[in-house]
Each structure stands twice: as C-alpha cells, then as structure tokens.
Amino acid sequence: MNNTIKMKDALYIANTYNRYPLYAKYGNGCLIIDDEGKEYIDFTSGIGVTGLGHSFEPWVEATTKQLKDLEHISNLFYTKPAVEVAEKLCKKTDMKRVFFANSGAEANEGAIKVARKYAYDLYRGDRSEIITLKNSFHGRTLAALTATGQDSFHQNFGPFVDGFQYAEADNFEDLKNKISNKTLAIMVEIVQGEGGVVPLAKTYLDAIQDICDHQDILLIVDEVQTGIGRCGSFFAYMQYGLHPDIVTCAKGLGNGLPIAAILLGDKCADTLEFGDHGTTYGGNPVACAGASVVMDYMNDKLYAHVNQMGNLLTTKLSAMKYVKDVSGLGLMLGIEIDESINPRDVVMECMDKGILILTAKNKLRLLPPLVINEEEIEKGLNVLEEVLIKLGDN
C-alpha cells in the first residue's frame, strides 16, 4: 500500500484504530479495490453499512441529484427527503414518529433521553434506571458507553452516567431481580454484535416483553447493527413478535452516508416536545435521499435472499476444520474458531488472499453486503478454509 498515506495517517489522525494495511480506493458491488488495483471480496460492508453494495447505482443517482439540488439547510426548515424516509420507516414498522440523528451512538443517546423524559412526564422522577445487558454494546458517547455492558469499554472514562443496571443476557431471573420501582426501561440488542454475535433466546425476549407490558417499563431495541435487512427481516425484533416502544437504527440505513433514526411507538410518540432534543445534521437531505433508496429495496425478496445466503454460510462454515461454532442471524454471523488460532492472524491472511472479514471479541465476524451472491460466498469460504487449515496445522 501507499506508505505516504500510512505515515500521514499516523501523523495527523488520532491513534484510535489498529488499522489493517489496506488503502481502499474504490468499491463496486461486493468488491473493494485498493490503491494498487487489487480486488477484495468484502465480507464486512464497512461494519454492516453498505448492505446494497458499494456504488449501488440507484443510490448514487439519488444522492448525486440531491447533492446538486440542496446539500443542507438544518431542521429549522422542511425538506422532502427527510419526510419521505420518516414515512417509509413508520409504515414499515407501525411506529408513530421518527427522530433523525447521525450515528448509532447518537441514536442510542437519544433513545435514553426519550425514555427518561417519558418517565419524568409520567412518574416525576420516581423512575430513574435503565436496565441493559451484560455483553451488550450501545456506542461510545458517554451515556451509550455507560449503557454498554462490557467492563473493557469502561476503562479510563469515568465518572459515568448514573441510572444504569446490568443484567445477565438470557438469564431472566437475574433481570427480574434487577427490576425495581425505579426501573423505567430495558434496552436490548436482539443479537449482541460487538459482544461476539450472540443472539438472545426467544423465550428470554418474550419474558422481557411481558414484564414491560405489565409494569409500564419501556422496551428499547437497539437495531443499529441488526436492522435494515441484516438479519433477514427489516428489523431483527420482527422475527420474535416483539412490540418495542423505542427502536434505534443507523449503519445500513444510509448505505454509506451517516444517518441514524430513533423510532417512537405509541407510548413515546409525543414525548419529545419543542426544544427537548436536536441535532444540526439530523435528516440531512443527501443522507435521506440515499436512505430513501435503501428503504425502497427492503422487501421480502431481499429478506429471503439474506436468509438463503446466511443458511449457506452457516452450513459450510460449520463443516470447516477448526470451526467450533457459528452463531448469529441472517447475514450477521460470528465464527468461533480453535483457541490455537489468533482471529487477527486469520483476518490478515484472508486479506492477503483477497477476502475482507472482521472480528468480534475472540470470534471471526461476517457482515457481507445483503446482495452478496453464492459465487462470491463460495470463493470467500474457500479462502477462509484454506487459511484456517494453514494456521491451525502449523
């Protein structure tokens, strides 16, 4: 790769990322092309963002046209793209209102504010605690970081935000013991992505829904990574029969441009009033023009393809030497490999052979574009299997 880029990155950009030695210049469908013209099959989607693939032509046309018409004006005025995306989101989910933000962390911060405002309006401060799950991840801004149930993320940034309790995932007795007359909301990911791509059990989620319904506790579902078709339905919670009060999404909604949304159900539809919340870029016309295209491609045909490709991946991965377990949902998969193999070494070896994959804790993680085809999957898995055997046998 271009060493000048690497050196300037080290000199001018904050040293927060342990980057892999790849200088990406172009994207096309499920391919990334580096500065030397080498092609890579992308099993990362920019960490679950480019679900429709890179340089998806209808998305490019819509965002380019909007960029020429109006790039930004702020939320002090009306714009058509924001209204269109909000309408599509509400009709797709039966939620009532949308607040636009710019990232998953910002959406989760906003969800926390909505929940607290709801509790203040109804209970005048008597309810002040949100229960999240151990092994969860909700973002890196301060309240979202506090909501994250992993100690490894809680180093060096205290004091943290008050009002959070952590319950063991899939342990309803532990959750029930954490609930008190101070509990205002329970916040979950359907699949704990950064925690190792671990789906929650349906019985556990059903029990959470039941207790929320009976005790007027808000159910917040973080769909930042699981949403927008990633798990084989528009939102992952839809496969479990849940009816959350607040849903957050981001990543795949923009297919590459920063956009996030907080969806508000019946209880919280009117919780936010003038001045309660805001953001300069939320609902940006260009990002919303792209998101509107994404929404138009969210349909049963795409979900069926996601599930078909996810099943293919799971079946073939499970049969590989040195693969111990495959977890996840749809095209959001975690691969537990033999302890003797370093996941980062696997990523490096695969990259050298033209395949891009991710890690999550001690697992490999696959988040390919939702439009990936069988040929691309076969090619990628052949490389992955070759790498695992090479590293495992040595």
One Martini backbone bead per residue (centre of mass of N, CA, C, O) as a GRO file, in nm:
protein
  394
    1MET     BB    1   0.103   0.031   0.006
    2ASN     BB    2   0.078   0.363   0.071
    3ASN     BB    3   0.307   0.510   0.285
    4THR     BB    4   0.213   0.805   0.297
    5ILE     BB    5  -0.065   0.754   0.415
    6LYS     BB    6   0.030   0.609   0.670
    7MET     BB    7   0.206   0.841   0.783
    8LYS     BB    8  -0.017   1.064   0.790
    9ASP     BB    9  -0.206   0.917   0.971
   10ALA     BB   10  -0.012   0.902   1.217
   11LEU     BB   11   0.027   1.221   1.231
   12TYR     BB   12  -0.304   1.336   1.204
   13ILE     BB   13  -0.446   1.088   1.336
   14ALA     BB   14  -0.594   0.951   1.572
   15ASN     BB   15  -0.483   0.667   1.775
   16THR     BB   16  -0.769   0.444   1.758
   17TYR     BB   17  -0.665   0.253   1.516
   18ASN     BB   18  -0.596  -0.086   1.412
   19ARG     BB   19  -0.497  -0.101   1.120
   20TYR     BB   20  -0.505  -0.226   0.813
   21PRO     BB   21  -0.298  -0.285   0.519
   22LEU     BB   22  -0.534  -0.090   0.356
   23TYR     BB   23  -0.598   0.102   0.055
   24ALA     BB   24  -0.893   0.232  -0.021
   25LYS     BB   25  -1.059   0.346  -0.336
   26TYR     BB   26  -1.280   0.127  -0.426
   27GLY     BB   27  -1.628   0.040  -0.514
   28ASN     BB   28  -1.809  -0.276  -0.619
   29GLY     BB   29  -2.040  -0.400  -0.466
   30CYS     BB   30  -1.847  -0.672  -0.323
   31LEU     BB   31  -1.605  -0.474  -0.389
   32ILE     BB   32  -1.259  -0.397  -0.329
   33ILE     BB   33  -1.017  -0.142  -0.423
   34ASP     BB   34  -0.699  -0.069  -0.431
   35ASP     BB   35  -0.415   0.127  -0.510
   36GLU     BB   36  -0.313  -0.144  -0.695
   37GLY     BB   37  -0.590  -0.306  -0.802
   38LYS     BB   38  -0.686  -0.486  -0.586
   39GLU     BB   39  -0.915  -0.740  -0.507
   40TYR     BB   40  -1.202  -0.761  -0.276
   41ILE     BB   41  -1.402  -0.943  -0.082
   42ASP     BB   42  -1.677  -0.810   0.106
   43PHE     BB   43  -1.744  -0.913   0.459
   44THR     BB   44  -1.822  -0.607   0.604
   45SER     BB   45  -1.972  -0.337   0.506
   46GLY     BB   46  -1.852  -0.133   0.702
   47ILE     BB   47  -1.993  -0.262   0.945
   48GLY     BB   48  -2.298  -0.291   0.822
   49VAL     BB   49  -2.371  -0.071   0.577
   50THR     BB   50  -2.338  -0.187   0.264
   51GLY     BB   51  -2.600  -0.368   0.176
   52LEU     BB   52  -2.618  -0.280  -0.150
   53GLY     BB   53  -2.345  -0.195  -0.192
   54HIS     BB   54  -2.115  -0.058  -0.387
   55SER     BB   55  -2.220   0.179  -0.597
   56PHE     BB   56  -2.523   0.198  -0.607
   57GLU     BB   57  -2.686   0.338  -0.855
   58PRO     BB   58  -2.953   0.454  -0.731
   59TRP     BB   59  -2.799   0.587  -0.493
   60VAL     BB   60  -2.612   0.768  -0.656
   61GLU     BB   61  -2.830   0.926  -0.806
   62ALA     BB   62  -2.985   1.040  -0.559
   63THR     BB   63  -2.746   1.183  -0.412
   64THR     BB   64  -2.648   1.356  -0.649
   65LYS     BB   65  -2.904   1.514  -0.699
   66GLN     BB   66  -2.929   1.631  -0.411
   67LEU     BB   67  -2.652   1.773  -0.409
   68LYS     BB   68  -2.741   1.973  -0.638
   69ASP     BB   69  -2.990   2.093  -0.492
   70LEU     BB   70  -2.942   2.009  -0.160
   71GLU     BB   71  -2.724   1.959   0.114
   72HIS     BB   72  -2.830   2.194   0.328
   73ILE     BB   73  -3.040   2.358   0.618
   74SER     BB   74  -3.185   2.230   0.849
   75ASN     BB   75  -3.448   2.192   1.107
   76LEU     BB   76  -3.593   2.482   1.047
   77PHE     BB   77  -3.676   2.317   0.790
   78TYR     BB   78  -3.812   2.178   0.513
   79THR     BB   79  -3.788   1.838   0.374
   80LYS     BB   80  -3.850   1.572   0.168
   81PRO     BB   81  -3.656   1.332   0.240
   82ALA     BB   82  -3.725   1.311   0.544
   83VAL     BB   83  -4.027   1.253   0.512
   84GLU     BB   84  -4.002   0.997   0.341
   85VAL     BB   85  -3.840   0.822   0.542
   86ALA     BB   86  -4.031   0.843   0.782
   87GLU     BB   87  -4.273   0.713   0.643
   88LYS     BB   88  -4.137   0.442   0.572
   89LEU     BB   89  -4.068   0.359   0.860
   90CYS     BB   90  -4.354   0.364   0.982
   91LYS     BB   91  -4.490   0.167   0.776
   92LYS     BB   92  -4.287  -0.075   0.828
   93THR     BB   93  -4.346  -0.070   1.174
   94ASP     BB   94  -4.581   0.103   1.327
   95MET     BB   95  -4.467   0.350   1.395
   96LYS     BB   96  -4.501   0.712   1.459
   97ARG     BB   97  -4.200   0.830   1.496
   98VAL     BB   98  -3.909   1.039   1.397
   99PHE     BB   99  -3.560   1.067   1.477
  100PHE     BB  100  -3.282   1.223   1.348
  101ALA     BB  101  -2.948   1.118   1.300
  102ASN     BB  102  -2.584   1.003   1.263
  103SER     BB  103  -2.570   0.762   1.478
  104GLY     BB  104  -2.590   0.505   1.692
  105ALA     BB  105  -2.504   0.653   1.948
  106GLU     BB  106  -2.700   0.893   1.911
  107ALA     BB  107  -2.956   0.726   1.911
  108ASN     BB  108  -2.915   0.607   2.199
  109GLU     BB  109  -2.909   0.872   2.345
  110GLY     BB  110  -3.196   0.953   2.257
  111ALA     BB  111  -3.344   0.711   2.382
  112ILE     BB  112  -3.269   0.780   2.672
  113LYS     BB  113  -3.410   1.055   2.677
  114VAL     BB  114  -3.694   0.961   2.614
  115ALA     BB  115  -3.726   0.774   2.858
  116ARG     BB  116  -3.680   0.993   3.074
  117LYS     BB  117  -3.910   1.179   2.987
  118TYR     BB  118  -4.137   0.980   3.024
  119ALA     BB  119  -4.086   0.937   3.329
  120TYR     BB  120  -4.118   1.230   3.412
  121ASP     BB  121  -4.408   1.282   3.309
  122LEU     BB  122  -4.538   1.029   3.484
  123TYR     BB  123  -4.316   1.007   3.759
  124ARG     BB  124  -4.135   1.246   3.856
  125GLY     BB  125  -3.849   1.065   3.903
  126ASP     BB  126  -3.909   0.774   4.026
  127ARG     BB  127  -3.790   0.692   3.747
  128SER     BB  128  -3.417   0.615   3.674
  129GLU     BB  129  -3.379   0.321   3.536
  130ILE     BB  130  -3.168   0.126   3.319
  131ILE     BB  131  -3.168  -0.185   3.160
  132THR     BB  132  -2.896  -0.376   3.070
  133LEU     BB  133  -2.663  -0.590   2.909
  134LYS     BB  134  -2.444  -0.809   2.924
  135ASN     BB  135  -2.238  -0.776   2.636
  136SER     BB  136  -2.303  -0.511   2.535
  137PHE     BB  137  -2.358  -0.253   2.264
  138HIS     BB  138  -2.418   0.129   2.227
  139GLY     BB  139  -2.148   0.296   2.238
  140ARG     BB  140  -1.914   0.601   2.287
  141THR     BB  141  -2.081   0.767   2.426
  142LEU     BB  142  -2.146   0.819   2.749
  143ALA     BB  143  -2.427   0.683   2.780
  144ALA     BB  144  -2.378   0.447   2.581
  145LEU     BB  145  -2.131   0.343   2.735
  146THR     BB  146  -2.280   0.285   2.998
  147ALA     BB  147  -2.486   0.084   2.865
  148THR     BB  148  -2.252  -0.083   2.822
  149GLY     BB  149  -2.188  -0.440   2.915
  150GLN     BB  150  -1.852  -0.368   2.924
  151ASP     BB  151  -1.564  -0.325   3.097
  152SER     BB  152  -1.357  -0.265   2.863
  153PHE     BB  153  -1.514   0.025   2.803
  154HIS     BB  154  -1.472   0.141   3.126
  155GLN     BB  155  -1.194   0.273   3.076
  156ASN     BB  156  -1.086   0.606   3.162
  157PHE     BB  157  -1.408   0.764   3.163
  158GLY     BB  158  -1.464   0.870   3.424
  159PRO     BB  159  -1.749   0.952   3.514
  160PHE     BB  160  -2.054   0.812   3.492
  161VAL     BB  161  -2.372   0.753   3.423
  162ASP     BB  162  -2.649   0.744   3.579
  163GLY     BB  163  -2.901   0.478   3.570
  164PHE     BB  164  -2.761   0.179   3.562
  165GLN     BB  165  -2.819  -0.165   3.480
  166TYR     BB  166  -2.694  -0.515   3.487
  167ALA     BB  167  -2.779  -0.798   3.299
  168GLU     BB  168  -2.802  -1.113   3.219
  169ALA     BB  169  -2.802  -1.280   2.947
  170ASP     BB  170  -3.055  -1.515   2.944
  171ASN     BB  171  -3.139  -1.416   3.256
  172PHE     BB  172  -3.434  -1.362   3.402
  173GLU     BB  173  -3.381  -1.365   3.705
  174ASP     BB  174  -3.175  -1.138   3.703
  175LEU     BB  175  -3.355  -0.927   3.579
  176LYS     BB  176  -3.586  -0.937   3.788
  177ASN     BB  177  -3.391  -0.851   4.030
  178LYS     BB  178  -3.337  -0.556   3.896
  179ILE     BB  179  -3.620  -0.486   3.930
  180SER     BB  180  -3.794  -0.181   4.008
  181ASN     BB  181  -3.951   0.123   4.094
  182LYS     BB  182  -3.707   0.261   3.902
  183THR     BB  183  -3.785   0.132   3.640
  184LEU     BB  184  -3.808   0.247   3.287
  185ALA     BB  185  -3.604   0.043   3.121
  186ILE     BB  186  -3.523  -0.185   2.848
  187MET     BB  187  -3.210  -0.272   2.682
  188VAL     BB  188  -3.162  -0.424   2.352
  189GLU     BB  189  -3.016  -0.682   2.164
  190ILE     BB  190  -3.084  -0.941   1.962
  191VAL     BB  191  -2.780  -0.916   1.869
  192GLN     BB  192  -2.461  -0.940   2.002
  193GLY     BB  193  -2.217  -0.812   1.827
  194GLU     BB  194  -1.959  -0.706   1.995
  195GLY     BB  195  -2.009  -0.971   2.190
  196GLY     BB  196  -2.007  -1.218   1.943
  197VAL     BB  197  -2.268  -1.288   1.801
  198VAL     BB  198  -2.540  -1.306   2.014
  199PRO     BB  199  -2.830  -1.446   2.047
  200LEU     BB  200  -3.131  -1.420   2.178
  201ALA     BB  201  -3.376  -1.566   2.335
  202LYS     BB  202  -3.710  -1.590   2.292
  203THR     BB  203  -3.798  -1.642   2.585
  204TYR     BB  204  -3.655  -1.392   2.696
  205LEU     BB  205  -3.796  -1.176   2.522
  206ASP     BB  206  -4.084  -1.249   2.606
  207ALA     BB  207  -4.042  -1.183   2.909
  208ILE     BB  208  -3.975  -0.888   2.868
  209GLN     BB  209  -4.232  -0.800   2.730
  210ASP     BB  210  -4.426  -0.879   2.959
  211ILE     BB  211  -4.305  -0.694   3.184
  212CYS     BB  212  -4.341  -0.431   3.030
  213ASP     BB  213  -4.649  -0.441   2.995
  214HIS     BB  214  -4.720  -0.472   3.319
  215GLN     BB  215  -4.503  -0.210   3.416
  216ASP     BB  216  -4.439   0.026   3.231
  217ILE     BB  217  -4.189  -0.065   3.056
  218LEU     BB  218  -3.958   0.018   2.842
  219LEU     BB  219  -3.877  -0.092   2.510
  220ILE     BB  220  -3.545  -0.112   2.388
  221VAL     BB  221  -3.418  -0.139   2.049
  222ASP     BB  222  -3.106  -0.222   1.916
  223GLU     BB  223  -3.062  -0.186   1.541
  224VAL     BB  224  -2.785  -0.094   1.423
  225GLN     BB  225  -2.681  -0.390   1.319
  226THR     BB  226  -2.958  -0.570   1.272
  227GLY     BB  227  -3.077  -0.384   1.072
  228ILE     BB  228  -3.181  -0.347   0.751
  229GLY     BB  229  -3.188  -0.680   0.674
  230ARG     BB  230  -2.947  -0.836   0.814
  231CYS     BB  231  -3.147  -1.079   0.958
  232GLY     BB  232  -3.410  -1.124   0.749
  233SER     BB  233  -3.533  -0.845   0.833
  234PHE     BB  234  -3.581  -0.539   0.889
  235PHE     BB  235  -3.610  -0.628   1.185
  236ALA     BB  236  -3.524  -0.854   1.423
  237TYR     BB  237  -3.776  -0.833   1.618
  238MET     BB  238  -3.990  -0.945   1.404
  239GLN     BB  239  -3.909  -1.258   1.465
  240TYR     BB  240  -4.034  -1.228   1.790
  241GLY     BB  241  -4.300  -1.048   1.844
  242LEU     BB  242  -4.233  -0.763   1.906
  243HIS     BB  243  -4.320  -0.428   2.084
  244PRO     BB  244  -4.161  -0.165   2.083
  245ASP     BB  245  -4.111   0.177   2.188
  246ILE     BB  246  -3.800   0.175   2.098
  247VAL     BB  247  -3.594   0.240   1.802
  248THR     BB  248  -3.271   0.178   1.670
  249CYS     BB  249  -3.084   0.319   1.386
  250ALA     BB  250  -2.836   0.267   1.112
  251LYS     BB  251  -2.598   0.214   0.899
  252GLY     BB  252  -2.785   0.066   0.656
  253LEU     BB  253  -2.965   0.319   0.598
  254GLY     BB  254  -2.723   0.478   0.422
  255ASN     BB  255  -2.503   0.304   0.257
  256GLY     BB  256  -2.255   0.537   0.367
  257LEU     BB  257  -2.420   0.747   0.509
  258PRO     BB  258  -2.487   0.949   0.772
  259ILE     BB  259  -2.745   0.774   0.959
  260ALA     BB  260  -3.020   0.800   1.193
  261ALA     BB  261  -3.281   0.641   1.408
  262ILE     BB  262  -3.572   0.719   1.606
  263LEU     BB  263  -3.830   0.509   1.707
  264LEU     BB  264  -4.175   0.580   1.792
  265GLY     BB  265  -4.422   0.481   1.975
  266ASP     BB  266  -4.712   0.534   2.128
  267LYS     BB  267  -4.601   0.624   2.410
  268CYS     BB  268  -4.357   0.825   2.260
  269ALA     BB  269  -4.462   1.014   2.030
  270ASP     BB  270  -4.497   1.288   2.247
  271THR     BB  271  -4.244   1.333   2.432
  272LEU     BB  272  -4.122   1.519   2.232
  273GLU     BB  273  -4.052   1.857   2.244
  274PHE     BB  274  -3.982   2.160   2.212
  275GLY     BB  275  -3.626   2.147   2.274
  276ASP     BB  276  -3.547   1.848   2.378
  277HIS     BB  277  -3.414   1.805   2.086
  278GLY     BB  278  -3.109   1.786   1.870
  279THR     BB  279  -2.961   1.834   1.527
  280THR     BB  280  -2.804   1.959   1.260
  281TYR     BB  281  -2.786   1.684   1.059
  282GLY     BB  282  -3.054   1.573   1.095
  283GLY     BB  283  -3.195   1.490   0.794
  284ASN     BB  284  -3.020   1.501   0.567
  285PRO     BB  285  -3.085   1.515   0.234
  286VAL     BB  286  -2.867   1.318   0.125
  287ALA     BB  287  -2.897   1.088   0.326
  288CYS     BB  288  -3.208   1.055   0.270
  289ALA     BB  289  -3.190   0.984  -0.027
  290GLY     BB  290  -3.042   0.719   0.028
  291ALA     BB  291  -3.244   0.594   0.235
  292SER     BB  292  -3.484   0.578   0.039
  293VAL     BB  293  -3.360   0.360  -0.138
  294VAL     BB  294  -3.321   0.148   0.074
  295MET     BB  295  -3.624   0.120   0.148
  296ASP     BB  296  -3.713   0.020  -0.144
  297TYR     BB  297  -3.528  -0.264  -0.096
  298MET     BB  298  -3.720  -0.351   0.137
  299ASN     BB  299  -3.796  -0.697   0.104
  300ASP     BB  300  -3.881  -1.026   0.071
  301LYS     BB  301  -3.664  -1.094  -0.137
  302LEU     BB  302  -3.422  -0.999   0.029
  303TYR     BB  303  -3.471  -1.166   0.287
  304ALA     BB  304  -3.451  -1.441   0.148
  305HIS     BB  305  -3.160  -1.406   0.056
  306VAL     BB  306  -3.032  -1.366   0.330
  307ASN     BB  307  -3.119  -1.644   0.446
  308GLN     BB  308  -2.990  -1.818   0.229
  309MET     BB  309  -2.695  -1.715   0.266
  310GLY     BB  310  -2.680  -1.771   0.570
  311ASN     BB  311  -2.723  -2.079   0.551
  312LEU     BB  312  -2.483  -2.137   0.372
  313LEU     BB  313  -2.265  -2.033   0.558
  314THR     BB  314  -2.328  -2.204   0.807
  315THR     BB  315  -2.295  -2.483   0.681
  316LYS     BB  316  -1.999  -2.450   0.576
  317LEU     BB  317  -1.863  -2.354   0.837
  318SER     BB  318  -1.942  -2.600   1.024
  319ALA     BB  319  -1.752  -2.801   0.835
  320MET     BB  320  -1.497  -2.680   0.933
  321LYS     BB  321  -1.193  -2.673   1.021
  322TYR     BB  322  -1.166  -2.505   1.337
  323VAL     BB  323  -1.475  -2.494   1.374
  324LYS     BB  324  -1.699  -2.471   1.657
  325ASP     BB  325  -1.893  -2.213   1.584
  326VAL     BB  326  -2.216  -2.070   1.475
  327SER     BB  327  -2.348  -1.740   1.490
  328GLY     BB  328  -2.669  -1.583   1.446
  329LEU     BB  329  -2.829  -1.377   1.174
  330GLY     BB  330  -2.824  -1.422   0.870
  331LEU     BB  331  -2.573  -1.165   0.784
  332MET     BB  332  -2.488  -1.222   1.107
  333LEU     BB  333  -2.171  -1.361   1.188
  334GLY     BB  334  -2.018  -1.596   1.412
  335ILE     BB  335  -1.679  -1.742   1.459
  336GLU     BB  336  -1.568  -2.011   1.626
  337ILE     BB  337  -1.238  -2.087   1.703
  338ASP     BB  338  -0.962  -2.215   1.766
  339GLU     BB  339  -0.747  -2.118   2.023
  340SER     BB  340  -0.476  -2.145   1.839
  341ILE     BB  341  -0.617  -1.910   1.679
  342ASN     BB  342  -0.575  -1.594   1.554
  343PRO     BB  343  -0.803  -1.383   1.429
  344ARG     BB  344  -0.611  -1.166   1.307
  345ASP     BB  345  -0.453  -1.364   1.132
  346VAL     BB  346  -0.691  -1.437   0.954
  347VAL     BB  347  -0.746  -1.158   0.840
  348MET     BB  348  -0.467  -1.117   0.709
  349GLU     BB  349  -0.466  -1.368   0.525
  350CYS     BB  350  -0.726  -1.303   0.373
  351MET     BB  351  -0.639  -1.030   0.261
  352ASP     BB  352  -0.399  -1.140   0.096
  353LYS     BB  353  -0.637  -1.323  -0.069
  354GLY     BB  354  -0.906  -1.123  -0.108
  355ILE     BB  355  -1.040  -1.108   0.194
  356LEU     BB  356  -1.292  -0.950   0.400
  357ILE     BB  357  -1.286  -0.945   0.756
  358LEU     BB  358  -1.386  -0.991   1.098
  359THR     BB  359  -1.418  -0.910   1.444
  360ALA     BB  360  -1.541  -1.056   1.775
  361LYS     BB  361  -1.347  -1.074   1.984
  362ASN     BB  362  -1.274  -1.427   1.948
  363LYS     BB  363  -1.407  -1.379   1.670
  364LEU     BB  364  -1.541  -1.412   1.375
  365ARG     BB  365  -1.683  -1.175   1.128
  366LEU     BB  366  -1.986  -1.150   0.926
  367LEU     BB  367  -2.088  -0.858   0.693
  368PRO     BB  368  -2.220  -0.875   0.425
  369PRO     BB  369  -2.371  -0.796   0.173
  370LEU     BB  370  -2.704  -0.856   0.097
  371VAL     BB  371  -2.616  -0.911  -0.228
  372ILE     BB  372  -2.470  -1.152  -0.208
  373ASN     BB  373  -2.341  -1.432  -0.369
  374GLU     BB  374  -2.260  -1.759  -0.411
  375GLU     BB  375  -1.987  -1.721  -0.552
  376GLU     BB  376  -1.864  -1.528  -0.340
  377ILE     BB  377  -1.891  -1.719  -0.102
  378GLU     BB  378  -1.724  -1.955  -0.209
  379LYS     BB  379  -1.462  -1.799  -0.242
  380GLY     BB  380  -1.434  -1.702   0.051
  381LEU     BB  381  -1.445  -1.987   0.193
  382ASN     BB  382  -1.199  -2.109   0.059
  383VAL     BB  383  -1.002  -1.915   0.190
  384LEU     BB  384  -1.073  -1.956   0.486
  385GLU     BB  385  -1.011  -2.258   0.498
  386GLU     BB  386  -0.716  -2.238   0.415
  387VAL     BB  387  -0.628  -2.060   0.654
  388LEU     BB  388  -0.713  -2.240   0.891
  389ILE     BB  389  -0.534  -2.479   0.814
  390LYS     BB  390  -0.265  -2.334   0.814
  391LEU     BB  391  -0.279  -2.228   1.115
  392GLY     BB  392  -0.368  -2.496   1.262
  393ASP     BB  393  -0.125  -2.692   1.157
  394ASN     BB  394   0.123  -2.508   1.281
   0.00000   0.00000   0.00000
